[in-house]
Amino acid sequence: QVQLVESGGGSVQTGASLTLTCAVSGGSLGGYGVAWFRQGPGKEREFVASITYNGDANYADYVKGRFIISRDNANYTPILQMNSLKPEDTAVYYCAADGGGWGDPQPSGYDYWGQGTRVTVSS
């Protein structure tokens, strides 16, 4: 059974940067699409960015130009470089893996989820 564990969250001020990583155990994410979602206080879980099995990246408009998604070459796990953070980026961030390989922007398209890592951005 594949298990995902996020790390890298924290409390920062507006304009700072953070890098989130996602460790995998119980299997490989080769051939999977992988993504980051987030859930802010009182909000539904929303798409942040994804990367397909063949490396094509897709971003939500509200992070485009600030966040960069990539994959670890050894484990195929997703990495999220977050720059120019804003208070509205405050959320729990989740990594997810899509066996279909395409990095679906809908949460329902994912087979595996991590437990989340909290990011708090203060003004």
N, C-alpha and C positions, 0 to 999 in steps of 0.2 A: 504494500500500500504506500503510495507516494505521500509524503508529508512535506509541507512547506513552512519555513520559519523566516519571518521578516526581521530585519534589524536596521539600525541607523536612525531611528526616529529621535526626537528630542524637542527641547524648547529653545527657540531662537527669536531674534528680533527681525522686524521687517527689513527685507533686502538681503538677508543672509542666504546661505546655501546649505543644503544637506544632501547626502547620498544614501539612498535606501538600497539594501541588498536582500536577497531571498535565497536561503539555503534549502536544498532538497535532500531528502533521504528516502530510501525505499524504492528508488528507481531513477531513471534518467528522463530529462525533459527534451531530449533530442526528438525532433519531429512535432513537438507541441508548439502551439502559439502561447505566448505568455503575456501577462498584462499586469497593470497596477490599477486598482480601484481605490476609492476613498469614501469615507462616510463621516460627514461633519456632524456636529451636535444638532439633533433634531431633524436631520436630513436623511434622505434615502442614499443608499450606496450608489456612487456614480463613477463612470468611466474616467480614467485619467490618460492612460496611454497603453498601447499594445505593440507587440512585435511578432510578426508571423514566423513560421518555422524557417522561412527562407530569408528573414532579415528585414522585411518591409515594416516600417514603423508608422503608427497612426496615433494622433493626439487629439484630445478634446480641445476645443477652441480656447477654453479658459486657461490652459497651460501651454499652448503652442508658443514657441519662441522663448520659453523660460525653462521648461523641463526637457530632459533628454532621456529616452529609454534605450537601453542596449542589453546585450546578453553576455553573460560570462562564457568565454569560449570553451572552457573545460566542462562545465556542468549545464550549460544552456539556460541558466537561471536569469531572471530579469534584474537589471540594475536601473534605478531611477535617480538621475542627477537632477536635483531641484535647485534652481537659481532664482534670484530676485523674489524670494518668498514674500507672500502677502498674508495679512490676518485671515483672509477668506480661504487660504490653503489649509487652515487648521482642521485636522481630521485624523481619524485612524486610517492608515494606508494598508491595503491588502495586496499581496501578490496572488496571482491565479494562473492556472495552466489549463489550456484548451486542447484536448486531444485531437480536435479537428484540424489544428494547425494554423488557423487563420486569425486568431486574436480577436474574437468577436467583441464588439463594444457593449454587448448586453451581458450582465452577470450570469444569466441563465445558461450561457454558452460554455461555462467553465466546469471542469471536472474536479479540480483540486483548488483549495484555498488555504492560505496561511491564517494565523490567528490575529494578525494585524500589528502594526507598530504606530505609536501615537506621535503626531507632529503638531506642535503648538507654535504659532507665530504671533508674537505680540507687537503692538504698534509703539 
